[in-house]
Amino acid sequence: MNNTANSRIPSDLILVLLFFMAVSIAALYNMEQFTQASDNYAFKQGVWYAVGTMLVIGVRFFDLHQLYKLSLPAYLFGLVVLAVLLVVAQPINGAKSWFTLPGMTLQPSEFTKITTIMYLSAVIVNHKNKYEKRKFMTDLLLLFKLIGVIALPVALIMQQPDFGTSVVYLVILGAAVIFSGINWKLISLTAVLFGGIAAGLGFVAVQYTEFATENLPIDKYQVDRLETWILGEEQQADESYQVSKSLVAIGSGQLFGKGIGDLEVYIPEAQTDFIFAIIGESFGFVGCSILILVYFYLIYRLMTLGLLVHKVDPFGAYFCFGFLIMLSVHAFQNIGMTIGVMPITGIPLLLISYGGSSVLATMLGMGVVYRVYEEYLRSKERMF
């Protein structure tokens, strides 16, 4: 029995998680030694990881059928929390994105990513069970359902305003549409429509900034970040400061980095959005490459797990697909903005950046993934 139980543990995914923990704490510790920060980020991050581990263990008490049934209540609860946040939260850096609690802040939108992915998965499964024969109209109905599920949290998050997090939700929507098997003509039409709207809003924001900030849920600093990305650092020197420093830090790390205790480049608030720059300076090109490869491995394992479990439990499969897209867009956007190829959006590097909300939410998602893996192996044991 012990051997059977141990065989259900996804040891490679656990090792991946431990690797991310080690890299995050090492980078935060190195940053503290350089800046003499008094907040003790490395220790606090370790605490968040410990709490997150308890969440992972807690998810094991729920099977996928129970999680499936809980997806709608969890989704609705998340919407209620986001709505309450707009009423009671105090603005931090111009946004009502956090509950301020004694000794900590909590960002609900990080958790609602997980509950939204769960509910999207349930909606797809429900629809496919109800309409076994696919038609254009049934695909159109599913498309409207998925858009509706995403539209509610995005509308609330844009009121904070938090443009970067809203983009993550929209990318998750795109992935859900593709993985759900909707007709490609509908997908293409939707992509053109949303792409045109996004391009139009971007043009209005840059060319008519005053109108955009007064009439759209976007702040002036967000427009400045977009202009920095489009126009370059000469036109928006103030907004390009962090990117310039990030590039200097990553480049100064050269091949193997400077190690622990020898950082030289100061980047404001590097523990959150620009943690990759600290890793680049500390561990060099080799360290950054290893980190990116481990991310790719995690994404690959989530994809293969989703494909394996799809016929056994489609709810678990769709969750894996949605979760891997969430990880991918965070990694691509965060690393991209630190090297100047993507605009600054304030999106953390999941499992690496400092922050209790992002760590706990991502660990919660990993807990569901572990549960999917465990139930898949149990189904194989029953077959044989």
LUMVEX-35489 format. One record per residue (C-alpha): residue number from 0; x, y, z. Coordinates in nm, 2 decimals. Layout:
<pts>
+-----+--------+--------+--------+
| num |      X |      Y |      Z |
+-----+--------+--------+--------+
| NUM |      X |      Y |      Z |
...
+-----+--------+--------+--------+
</pts>
This chain:
<pts>
+-----+--------+--------+--------+
| num |      X |      Y |      Z |
+-----+--------+--------+--------+
|   0 |   0.00 |   0.00 |   0.00 |
|   1 |   0.28 |   0.24 |   0.08 |
|   2 |   0.44 |   0.18 |  -0.26 |
|   3 |   0.11 |   0.24 |  -0.43 |
|   4 |   0.05 |   0.56 |  -0.24 |
|   5 |   0.40 |   0.69 |  -0.31 |
|   6 |   0.36 |   0.61 |  -0.68 |
|   7 |   0.07 |   0.86 |  -0.70 |
|   8 |   0.29 |   1.15 |  -0.58 |
|   9 |   0.40 |   1.36 |  -0.88 |
|  10 |   0.76 |   1.37 |  -0.77 |
|  11 |   0.89 |   1.57 |  -1.07 |
|  12 |   0.62 |   1.84 |  -1.02 |
|  13 |   0.71 |   1.86 |  -0.65 |
|  14 |   1.08 |   1.90 |  -0.73 |
|  15 |   0.98 |   2.18 |  -0.97 |
|  16 |   0.79 |   2.36 |  -0.69 |
|  17 |   1.09 |   2.32 |  -0.45 |
|  18 |   1.32 |   2.46 |  -0.72 |
|  19 |   1.10 |   2.77 |  -0.76 |
|  20 |   1.09 |   2.81 |  -0.38 |
|  21 |   1.47 |   2.79 |  -0.35 |
|  22 |   1.53 |   3.04 |  -0.64 |
|  23 |   1.28 |   3.28 |  -0.50 |
|  24 |   1.41 |   3.28 |  -0.15 |
|  25 |   1.77 |   3.30 |  -0.27 |
|  26 |   1.70 |   3.60 |  -0.49 |
|  27 |   1.50 |   3.78 |  -0.22 |
|  28 |   1.78 |   3.72 |   0.03 |
|  29 |   2.04 |   3.85 |  -0.21 |
|  30 |   1.83 |   4.16 |  -0.27 |
|  31 |   1.80 |   4.22 |   0.10 |
|  32 |   2.18 |   4.20 |   0.15 |
|  33 |   2.23 |   4.46 |  -0.12 |
|  34 |   1.95 |   4.71 |  -0.02 |
|  35 |   1.96 |   4.64 |   0.36 |
|  36 |   1.58 |   4.61 |   0.34 |
|  37 |   1.42 |   4.58 |   0.68 |
|  38 |   1.11 |   4.39 |   0.56 |
|  39 |   1.28 |   4.05 |   0.56 |
|  40 |   1.12 |   3.95 |   0.23 |
|  41 |   1.30 |   3.61 |   0.21 |
|  42 |   1.16 |   3.50 |   0.55 |
|  43 |   0.81 |   3.62 |   0.47 |
|  44 |   0.82 |   3.44 |   0.14 |
|  45 |   0.92 |   3.12 |   0.32 |
|  46 |   0.62 |   3.16 |   0.54 |
|  47 |   0.39 |   3.21 |   0.24 |
|  48 |   0.53 |   2.89 |   0.09 |
|  49 |   0.47 |   2.71 |   0.42 |
|  50 |   0.10 |   2.82 |   0.42 |
|  51 |   0.07 |   2.74 |   0.05 |
|  52 |   0.20 |   2.39 |   0.12 |
|  53 |  -0.09 |   2.35 |   0.37 |
|  54 |  -0.33 |   2.46 |   0.09 |
|  55 |  -0.18 |   2.19 |  -0.14 |
|  56 |  -0.23 |   1.93 |   0.13 |
|  57 |  -0.58 |   2.06 |   0.20 |
|  58 |  -0.69 |   2.02 |  -0.17 |
|  59 |  -0.62 |   1.65 |  -0.14 |
|  60 |  -0.92 |   1.62 |   0.09 |
|  61 |  -1.14 |   1.71 |  -0.21 |
|  62 |  -1.18 |   1.48 |  -0.52 |
|  63 |  -1.23 |   1.63 |  -0.86 |
|  64 |  -1.61 |   1.57 |  -0.86 |
|  65 |  -1.63 |   1.78 |  -0.54 |
|  66 |  -1.41 |   2.05 |  -0.69 |
|  67 |  -1.63 |   2.05 |  -0.99 |
|  68 |  -1.94 |   2.10 |  -0.78 |
|  69 |  -1.77 |   2.38 |  -0.58 |
|  70 |  -1.66 |   2.57 |  -0.89 |
|  71 |  -1.97 |   2.78 |  -0.92 |
|  72 |  -1.99 |   2.88 |  -0.55 |
|  73 |  -1.62 |   2.95 |  -0.55 |
|  74 |  -1.66 |   3.17 |  -0.86 |
|  75 |  -1.95 |   3.36 |  -0.72 |
|  76 |  -1.77 |   3.41 |  -0.39 |
|  77 |  -1.48 |   3.55 |  -0.58 |
|  78 |  -1.70 |   3.80 |  -0.76 |
|  79 |  -1.86 |   3.91 |  -0.43 |
|  80 |  -1.51 |   3.97 |  -0.28 |
|  81 |  -1.40 |   4.17 |  -0.58 |
|  82 |  -1.72 |   4.39 |  -0.55 |
|  83 |  -1.67 |   4.44 |  -0.18 |
|  84 |  -1.31 |   4.53 |  -0.24 |
|  85 |  -1.41 |   4.83 |  -0.46 |
|  86 |  -1.62 |   4.96 |  -0.17 |
|  87 |  -1.40 |   4.91 |   0.13 |
|  88 |  -1.04 |   4.90 |   0.00 |
|  89 |  -0.80 |   5.19 |   0.05 |
|  90 |  -0.61 |   5.29 |  -0.27 |
|  91 |  -0.25 |   5.17 |  -0.28 |
|  92 |  -0.04 |   5.32 |  -0.57 |
|  93 |  -0.37 |   5.45 |  -0.71 |
|  94 |  -0.55 |   5.11 |  -0.73 |
|  95 |  -0.81 |   4.95 |  -0.50 |
|  96 |  -0.66 |   4.60 |  -0.56 |
|  97 |  -0.58 |   4.49 |  -0.20 |
|  98 |  -0.75 |   4.43 |   0.13 |
|  99 |  -0.53 |   4.59 |   0.40 |
| 100 |  -0.50 |   4.35 |   0.69 |
| 101 |  -0.28 |   4.37 |   1.00 |
| 102 |   0.08 |   4.31 |   0.89 |
| 103 |  -0.02 |   4.21 |   0.53 |
| 104 |  -0.22 |   4.29 |   0.22 |
| 105 |  -0.44 |   4.05 |   0.02 |
| 106 |  -0.51 |   4.07 |  -0.35 |
| 107 |  -0.83 |   3.89 |  -0.43 |
| 108 |  -0.79 |   3.90 |  -0.81 |
| 109 |  -0.50 |   3.65 |  -0.78 |
| 110 |  -0.73 |   3.39 |  -0.61 |
| 111 |  -1.02 |   3.46 |  -0.85 |
| 112 |  -0.79 |   3.35 |  -1.14 |
| 113 |  -0.80 |   3.00 |  -1.00 |
| 114 |  -1.18 |   3.00 |  -0.92 |
| 115 |  -1.25 |   3.14 |  -1.27 |
| 116 |  -1.04 |   2.87 |  -1.44 |
| 117 |  -1.23 |   2.61 |  -1.23 |
| 118 |  -1.57 |   2.75 |  -1.33 |
| 119 |  -1.47 |   2.79 |  -1.70 |
| 120 |  -1.37 |   2.42 |  -1.69 |
| 121 |  -1.70 |   2.33 |  -1.54 |
| 122 |  -1.90 |   2.54 |  -1.80 |
| 123 |  -1.72 |   2.36 |  -2.09 |
| 124 |  -1.79 |   2.02 |  -1.94 |
| 125 |  -2.16 |   2.10 |  -1.87 |
| 126 |  -2.20 |   2.23 |  -2.22 |
| 127 |  -2.05 |   1.93 |  -2.39 |
| 128 |  -2.26 |   1.69 |  -2.17 |
| 129 |  -2.57 |   1.88 |  -2.27 |
| 130 |  -2.49 |   1.92 |  -2.64 |
| 131 |  -2.32 |   1.60 |  -2.75 |
| 132 |  -2.36 |   1.68 |  -3.12 |
| 133 |  -2.17 |   1.99 |  -3.20 |
| 134 |  -2.33 |   2.25 |  -3.43 |
| 135 |  -2.24 |   2.61 |  -3.52 |
| 136 |  -2.52 |   2.75 |  -3.29 |
| 137 |  -2.41 |   2.53 |  -2.99 |
| 138 |  -2.05 |   2.65 |  -3.04 |
| 139 |  -2.17 |   3.01 |  -3.05 |
| 140 |  -2.37 |   2.95 |  -2.73 |
| 141 |  -2.06 |   2.81 |  -2.56 |
| 142 |  -1.86 |   3.11 |  -2.68 |
| 143 |  -2.11 |   3.35 |  -2.52 |
| 144 |  -2.10 |   3.15 |  -2.20 |
| 145 |  -1.72 |   3.16 |  -2.17 |
| 146 |  -1.72 |   3.54 |  -2.25 |
| 147 |  -1.98 |   3.60 |  -1.99 |
| 148 |  -1.78 |   3.41 |  -1.72 |
| 149 |  -1.47 |   3.62 |  -1.79 |
| 150 |  -1.65 |   3.95 |  -1.84 |
| 151 |  -1.78 |   3.97 |  -1.48 |
| 152 |  -1.44 |   3.95 |  -1.30 |
| 153 |  -1.27 |   4.16 |  -1.57 |
| 154 |  -1.53 |   4.44 |  -1.53 |
| 155 |  -1.47 |   4.45 |  -1.16 |
| 156 |  -1.09 |   4.43 |  -1.19 |
| 157 |  -1.08 |   4.71 |  -1.44 |
| 158 |  -1.27 |   4.93 |  -1.19 |
| 159 |  -0.97 |   4.90 |  -0.95 |
| 160 |  -0.81 |   4.97 |  -1.20 |
| 161 |  -0.57 |   4.68 |  -1.28 |
| 162 |  -0.51 |   4.65 |  -1.65 |
| 163 |  -0.24 |   4.39 |  -1.63 |
| 164 |  -0.44 |   4.14 |  -1.44 |
| 165 |  -0.74 |   4.20 |  -1.67 |
| 166 |  -0.52 |   4.10 |  -1.97 |
| 167 |  -0.43 |   3.77 |  -1.80 |
| 168 |  -0.80 |   3.69 |  -1.76 |
| 169 |  -0.86 |   3.77 |  -2.13 |
| 170 |  -0.57 |   3.54 |  -2.23 |
| 171 |  -0.72 |   3.26 |  -2.02 |
| 172 |  -1.05 |   3.32 |  -2.20 |
| 173 |  -0.87 |   3.28 |  -2.53 |
| 174 |  -0.72 |   2.95 |  -2.42 |
| 175 |  -1.05 |   2.82 |  -2.29 |
| 176 |  -1.21 |   2.90 |  -2.63 |
| 177 |  -0.94 |   2.71 |  -2.82 |
| 178 |  -0.92 |   2.41 |  -2.58 |
| 179 |  -1.30 |   2.38 |  -2.57 |
| 180 |  -1.30 |   2.28 |  -2.94 |
| 181 |  -1.52 |   2.57 |  -3.07 |
| 182 |  -1.54 |   2.60 |  -3.45 |
| 183 |  -1.23 |   2.77 |  -3.58 |
| 184 |  -1.43 |   3.01 |  -3.79 |
| 185 |  -1.59 |   3.14 |  -3.47 |
| 186 |  -1.24 |   3.16 |  -3.30 |
| 187 |  -1.10 |   3.35 |  -3.59 |
| 188 |  -1.39 |   3.60 |  -3.60 |
| 189 |  -1.37 |   3.65 |  -3.22 |
| 190 |  -0.99 |   3.70 |  -3.24 |
| 191 |  -1.02 |   3.96 |  -3.51 |
| 192 |  -1.30 |   4.14 |  -3.31 |
| 193 |  -1.11 |   4.14 |  -2.98 |
| 194 |  -0.78 |   4.23 |  -3.15 |
| 195 |  -0.95 |   4.53 |  -3.33 |
| 196 |  -1.10 |   4.65 |  -3.00 |
| 197 |  -0.76 |   4.62 |  -2.82 |
| 198 |  -0.58 |   4.80 |  -3.10 |
| 199 |  -0.84 |   5.08 |  -3.11 |
| 200 |  -0.83 |   5.13 |  -2.73 |
| 201 |  -0.45 |   5.13 |  -2.74 |
| 202 |  -0.45 |   5.40 |  -3.01 |
| 203 |  -0.70 |   5.61 |  -2.82 |
| 204 |  -0.50 |   5.58 |  -2.50 |
| 205 |  -0.17 |   5.69 |  -2.67 |
| 206 |  -0.31 |   5.96 |  -2.90 |
| 207 |  -0.59 |   6.10 |  -2.68 |
| 208 |  -0.45 |   6.04 |  -2.33 |
| 209 |  -0.66 |   6.29 |  -2.15 |
| 210 |  -0.98 |   6.16 |  -2.30 |
| 211 |  -0.88 |   5.80 |  -2.23 |
| 212 |  -0.79 |   5.86 |  -1.86 |
| 213 |  -1.12 |   6.05 |  -1.81 |
| 214 |  -1.35 |   5.80 |  -1.99 |
| 215 |  -1.18 |   5.46 |  -1.97 |
| 216 |  -1.07 |   5.26 |  -1.67 |
| 217 |  -0.71 |   5.34 |  -1.72 |
| 218 |  -0.47 |   5.57 |  -1.53 |
| 219 |  -0.21 |   5.81 |  -1.67 |
| 220 |   0.08 |   5.60 |  -1.55 |
| 221 |  -0.05 |   5.30 |  -1.74 |
| 222 |  -0.06 |   5.51 |  -2.06 |
| 223 |   0.29 |   5.62 |  -1.99 |
| 224 |   0.41 |   5.26 |  -1.96 |
| 225 |   0.24 |   5.18 |  -2.29 |
| 226 |   0.41 |   5.48 |  -2.45 |
| 227 |   0.75 |   5.38 |  -2.31 |
| 228 |   0.71 |   5.04 |  -2.47 |
| 229 |   0.60 |   5.18 |  -2.81 |
| 230 |   0.81 |   5.50 |  -2.83 |
| 231 |   1.12 |   5.41 |  -2.64 |
| 232 |   1.31 |   5.54 |  -2.34 |
| 233 |   1.40 |   5.88 |  -2.49 |
| 234 |   1.04 |   5.99 |  -2.51 |
| 235 |   0.94 |   5.85 |  -2.17 |
| 236 |   1.26 |   5.86 |  -1.96 |
| 237 |   1.09 |   5.85 |  -1.62 |
| 238 |   0.89 |   5.54 |  -1.70 |
| 239 |   1.18 |   5.36 |  -1.87 |
| 240 |   1.40 |   5.39 |  -1.55 |
| 241 |   1.32 |   5.05 |  -1.42 |
| 242 |   1.36 |   4.88 |  -1.75 |
| 243 |   1.69 |   5.05 |  -1.81 |
| 244 |   1.82 |   4.94 |  -1.47 |
| 245 |   1.68 |   4.59 |  -1.52 |
| 246 |   1.87 |   4.55 |  -1.84 |
| 247 |   2.19 |   4.68 |  -1.68 |
| 248 |   2.14 |   4.43 |  -1.39 |
| 249 |   2.08 |   4.13 |  -1.62 |
| 250 |   2.37 |   4.22 |  -1.84 |
| 251 |   2.61 |   4.27 |  -1.55 |
| 252 |   2.54 |   3.92 |  -1.44 |
| 253 |   2.72 |   3.79 |  -1.75 |
| 254 |   2.74 |   3.41 |  -1.78 |
| 255 |   2.74 |   3.28 |  -1.42 |
| 256 |   2.63 |   3.59 |  -1.22 |
| 257 |   2.78 |   3.77 |  -0.92 |
| 258 |   2.66 |   3.52 |  -0.66 |
| 259 |   2.52 |   3.60 |  -0.32 |
| 260 |   2.62 |   3.93 |  -0.16 |
| 261 |   2.77 |   4.11 |  -0.46 |
| 262 |   2.48 |   4.29 |  -0.63 |
| 263 |   2.55 |   4.64 |  -0.76 |
| 264 |   2.24 |   4.76 |  -0.95 |
| 265 |   1.95 |   4.91 |  -0.75 |
| 266 |   1.60 |   4.86 |  -0.90 |
| 267 |   1.30 |   5.00 |  -0.70 |
| 268 |   1.05 |   4.73 |  -0.58 |
| 269 |   1.26 |   4.46 |  -0.75 |
| 270 |   1.12 |   4.20 |  -0.51 |
| 271 |   0.79 |   4.19 |  -0.70 |
| 272 |   0.78 |   4.29 |  -1.07 |
| 273 |   1.15 |   4.28 |  -1.14 |
| 274 |   1.27 |   3.98 |  -0.95 |
| 275 |   1.40 |   3.83 |  -1.28 |
| 276 |   1.66 |   4.11 |  -1.30 |
| 277 |   1.78 |   4.01 |  -0.95 |
| 278 |   1.81 |   3.65 |  -1.07 |
| 279 |   2.00 |   3.77 |  -1.38 |
| 280 |   2.25 |   3.97 |  -1.18 |
| 281 |   2.29 |   3.70 |  -0.91 |
| 282 |   2.30 |   3.39 |  -1.13 |
| 283 |   2.38 |   3.51 |  -1.48 |
| 284 |   2.27 |   3.39 |  -1.81 |
| 285 |   2.31 |   3.03 |  -1.70 |
| 286 |   2.08 |   3.08 |  -1.40 |
| 287 |   1.82 |   3.26 |  -1.60 |
| 288 |   1.83 |   2.99 |  -1.87 |
| 289 |   1.78 |   2.71 |  -1.61 |
| 290 |   1.48 |   2.90 |  -1.46 |
| 291 |   1.32 |   2.94 |  -1.80 |
| 292 |   1.38 |   2.58 |  -1.89 |
| 293 |   1.21 |   2.47 |  -1.56 |
| 294 |   0.91 |   2.69 |  -1.65 |
| 295 |   0.90 |   2.52 |  -1.99 |
| 296 |   0.91 |   2.18 |  -1.83 |
| 297 |   0.63 |   2.27 |  -1.59 |
| 298 |   0.42 |   2.39 |  -1.88 |
| 299 |   0.50 |   2.08 |  -2.08 |
| 300 |   0.40 |   1.85 |  -1.79 |
| 301 |   0.07 |   2.04 |  -1.75 |
| 302 |  -0.01 |   2.00 |  -2.12 |
| 303 |   0.07 |   1.63 |  -2.13 |
| 304 |  -0.12 |   1.57 |  -1.80 |
| 305 |  -0.42 |   1.75 |  -1.95 |
| 306 |  -0.41 |   1.54 |  -2.27 |
| 307 |  -0.37 |   1.22 |  -2.07 |
| 308 |  -0.66 |   1.29 |  -1.84 |
| 309 |  -0.90 |   1.44 |  -2.09 |
| 310 |  -1.10 |   1.13 |  -2.16 |
| 311 |  -1.10 |   1.02 |  -1.79 |
| 312 |  -1.20 |   1.36 |  -1.64 |
| 313 |  -1.23 |   1.65 |  -1.88 |
| 314 |  -1.29 |   1.89 |  -1.59 |
| 315 |  -0.94 |   1.82 |  -1.46 |
| 316 |  -0.80 |   1.84 |  -1.81 |
| 317 |  -0.95 |   2.18 |  -1.88 |
| 318 |  -0.82 |   2.31 |  -1.54 |
| 319 |  -0.47 |   2.20 |  -1.64 |
| 320 |  -0.49 |   2.38 |  -1.97 |
| 321 |  -0.62 |   2.70 |  -1.81 |
| 322 |  -0.36 |   2.69 |  -1.53 |
| 323 |  -0.07 |   2.63 |  -1.78 |
| 324 |  -0.19 |   2.94 |  -1.98 |
| 325 |  -0.20 |   3.14 |  -1.66 |
| 326 |   0.16 |   3.04 |  -1.57 |
| 327 |   0.27 |   3.10 |  -1.93 |
| 328 |   0.13 |   3.45 |  -1.97 |
| 329 |   0.27 |   3.56 |  -1.64 |
| 330 |   0.62 |   3.42 |  -1.72 |
| 331 |   0.62 |   3.56 |  -2.07 |
| 332 |   0.49 |   3.91 |  -1.97 |
| 333 |   0.71 |   3.94 |  -1.66 |
| 334 |   1.03 |   3.83 |  -1.81 |
| 335 |   0.95 |   4.02 |  -2.13 |
| 336 |   0.90 |   4.35 |  -1.94 |
| 337 |   1.23 |   4.31 |  -1.75 |
| 338 |   1.42 |   4.29 |  -2.08 |
| 339 |   1.22 |   4.56 |  -2.25 |
| 340 |   1.03 |   4.36 |  -2.51 |
| 341 |   0.69 |   4.39 |  -2.33 |
| 342 |   0.52 |   4.69 |  -2.16 |
| 343 |   0.54 |   4.72 |  -1.78 |
| 344 |   0.21 |   4.59 |  -1.64 |
| 345 |   0.29 |   4.49 |  -1.28 |
| 346 |   0.23 |   4.12 |  -1.34 |
| 347 |   0.44 |   3.90 |  -1.10 |
| 348 |   0.66 |   3.61 |  -1.20 |
| 349 |   0.45 |   3.34 |  -1.04 |
| 350 |   0.62 |   3.12 |  -0.77 |
| 351 |   0.92 |   3.36 |  -0.78 |
| 352 |   0.81 |   3.72 |  -0.72 |
| 353 |   0.75 |   3.82 |  -0.36 |
| 354 |   0.38 |   3.83 |  -0.26 |
| 355 |   0.15 |   3.63 |  -0.04 |
| 356 |  -0.15 |   3.65 |  -0.27 |
| 357 |   0.02 |   3.53 |  -0.58 |
| 358 |   0.21 |   3.25 |  -0.40 |
| 359 |  -0.10 |   3.12 |  -0.22 |
| 360 |  -0.32 |   3.13 |  -0.53 |
| 361 |  -0.05 |   2.96 |  -0.75 |
| 362 |   0.01 |   2.70 |  -0.48 |
| 363 |  -0.37 |   2.64 |  -0.46 |
| 364 |  -0.37 |   2.58 |  -0.84 |
| 365 |  -0.08 |   2.34 |  -0.80 |
| 366 |  -0.28 |   2.15 |  -0.54 |
| 367 |  -0.56 |   2.10 |  -0.79 |
| 368 |  -0.30 |   1.98 |  -1.05 |
| 369 |  -0.16 |   1.73 |  -0.80 |
| 370 |  -0.51 |   1.61 |  -0.74 |
| 371 |  -0.57 |   1.56 |  -1.11 |
| 372 |  -0.25 |   1.36 |  -1.14 |
| 373 |  -0.34 |   1.14 |  -0.84 |
| 374 |  -0.69 |   1.07 |  -0.97 |
| 375 |  -0.56 |   0.99 |  -1.32 |
| 376 |  -0.32 |   0.73 |  -1.17 |
| 377 |  -0.60 |   0.58 |  -0.96 |
| 378 |  -0.81 |   0.54 |  -1.28 |
| 379 |  -0.53 |   0.35 |  -1.44 |
| 380 |  -0.50 |   0.12 |  -1.14 |
| 381 |  -0.88 |   0.05 |  -1.16 |
| 382 |  -0.84 |  -0.03 |  -1.53 |
| 383 |  -0.57 |  -0.29 |  -1.46 |
+-----+--------+--------+--------+
</pts>
